[in-house]
């Protein structure tokens, strides 16, 4: 009788234990993603450039944040400084040399919890075939069912500060600021089940 009671108690405990969520792989949505870079222009203004048409995947594991990861491709064809003349200048050999280096990439190497709804994502940013470590301070905006797509979705914002000269994009420094603030907002969704 004691053995049966112990087995029953164990079965009830296992049934009551919280279910662990499976990690979800999300495809980033380029129409709802902005990767903005901002710097000082001779101290007079602080212009932005946007790396558009971002492609990437994000694996998020809420039960084991360290198992999460992200990989992103930033096509230089989507780079805009919000003016055709400036777009050409940014894509020229003075800066990103887009004809020779058509993509920048980011690949995470470590994801850590950093408080409620916050993560620290360390990774490798590659621009012009130069790779440097970058740390993103991430705010997890929402994880849940997308109301229109009816699939799991995720959204987050992130910031980081880099030195453009570290990536061979240091023309006109220090008059044009070497320090660049990155501001990222993105959302992604899981593919629909077949």
Number of C-alpha atoms within 10 A of each C-alpha: 6 7 8 9 10 11 12 12 12 12 12 11 11 11 10 9 9 8 9 10 10 11 15 18 21 21 20 24 18 15 11 14 22 20 21 21 22 18 20 18 16 13 10 8 11 14 13 18 20 20 21 20 20 23 16 19 19 21 17 21 17 16 13 15 16 16 14 21 20 21 17 18 17 21 18 23 15 15 22 21 19 12 10 10 10 13 16 16 16 20 22 14 15 13 19 23 19 19 12 11 15 16 18 21 19 21 20 20 17 17 22 16 15 13 9 8 12 17 20 17 23 19 21 18 20 19 23 18 13 12 16 14 14 19 20 20 18 22 19 15 14 13 16 12 14 15 9 6 12 12 15 18 22 23 19 19 19 20 17 15 16 18 15 19 17 14 18 16 19 18 15 14 14 13 11 17 20 20 19 19 18 19 19 19 17 19 22 23 24 21 14 9 5 3
